[in-house]
Amino acid sequence: MQPQIFKMRTDIHPDNYRLVAFKDMSNDDIFITKSTVNSKETIDFEGVEYPLVKLEISRTSHPYYTGKSKLVDSAGRIDKFKNKYSKYKK
């Protein structure tokens, strides 16, 4: 019995990998990594200009990684939930 041979498909991965700056807006931490994400903004970081992606939370501000409990509600989701279910309050 011959083993089955699988061939990898070609031309399925994106070609536009580039260095991108991700900025945590809650603590202004910036980190650089390769990504294909689209961005209209740029930032000058350590003398180099990168496309900029703004984040609400990252590893430097997430309670799981920092050990600090912090409530982040920039979209008003908690207030919306409380208003929606306030009629069921006893």
Legacy VTK file of the C-alpha trace (Angstrom):
# vtk DataFile Version 3.0
C-alpha trace
ASCII
DATASET POLYDATA
POINTS 90 float
0.000 0.000 0.000
1.509 3.309 -1.107
1.225 6.334 1.223
-0.983 9.100 -0.106
1.002 12.152 -1.192
-0.527 15.595 -0.707
0.720 18.571 -2.653
0.442 22.078 -1.257
-1.614 24.555 -3.240
0.287 27.447 -4.722
-0.680 31.143 -4.821
-3.069 31.009 -1.853
-1.162 33.266 0.554
-1.265 37.070 0.364
1.680 38.881 -1.159
1.313 42.173 0.721
2.966 41.299 4.061
4.684 44.368 5.443
5.679 45.858 8.781
2.732 47.578 10.491
2.578 49.578 13.747
-0.206 48.626 16.165
-0.972 51.247 18.846
-2.889 50.489 22.044
-4.967 53.634 22.568
-5.533 52.965 26.287
-1.831 53.213 27.208
-0.104 54.423 23.996
1.999 51.249 23.679
3.206 50.655 20.106
4.459 47.378 18.665
5.608 46.497 15.160
4.772 43.240 13.393
4.163 41.946 9.890
0.569 42.105 8.705
-1.643 42.414 5.639
-4.181 44.698 7.367
-5.196 47.831 5.447
-4.642 51.217 7.048
-5.183 54.812 5.951
-3.082 56.299 8.764
0.681 56.228 9.247
2.982 56.851 12.188
6.662 57.723 12.481
8.171 55.266 14.979
11.901 55.344 15.722
12.590 57.260 12.518
10.637 54.916 10.215
7.140 55.512 8.855
4.705 52.592 9.250
1.013 52.061 8.479
-0.900 52.529 11.771
-3.650 50.346 13.241
-5.279 51.598 16.445
-6.372 49.043 19.062
-8.659 49.450 22.066
-6.858 46.754 24.021
-3.652 44.747 23.600
-1.365 42.493 25.612
-0.070 45.513 27.555
-3.510 46.578 28.761
-5.575 43.370 28.846
-6.512 42.350 32.413
-5.491 38.728 31.810
-1.896 39.703 31.046
-1.546 42.652 33.414
-3.318 41.135 36.435
-5.236 44.384 36.898
-8.981 44.580 36.498
-9.857 47.398 34.149
-13.177 48.157 32.489
-12.889 49.210 28.868
-16.194 50.268 27.325
-15.585 52.687 24.502
-18.645 51.624 22.532
-21.195 51.926 25.370
-22.015 48.229 25.267
-22.440 47.929 29.040
-24.888 50.848 29.221
-26.797 49.458 26.254
-27.063 46.065 27.973
-28.215 47.608 31.274
-30.855 49.711 29.529
-32.120 46.754 27.520
-32.526 44.466 30.532
-33.441 46.999 33.227
-37.130 46.140 32.849
-36.407 42.612 34.161
-34.768 43.924 37.330
-36.546 42.830 40.526
LINES 1 91
90 0 1 2 3 4 5 6 7 8 9 10 11 12 13 14 15 16 17 18 19 20 21 22 23 24 25 26 27 28 29 30 31 32 33 34 35 36 37 38 39 40 41 42 43 44 45 46 47 48 49 50 51 52 53 54 55 56 57 58 59 60 61 62 63 64 65 66 67 68 69 70 71 72 73 74 75 76 77 78 79 80 81 82 83 84 85 86 87 88 89
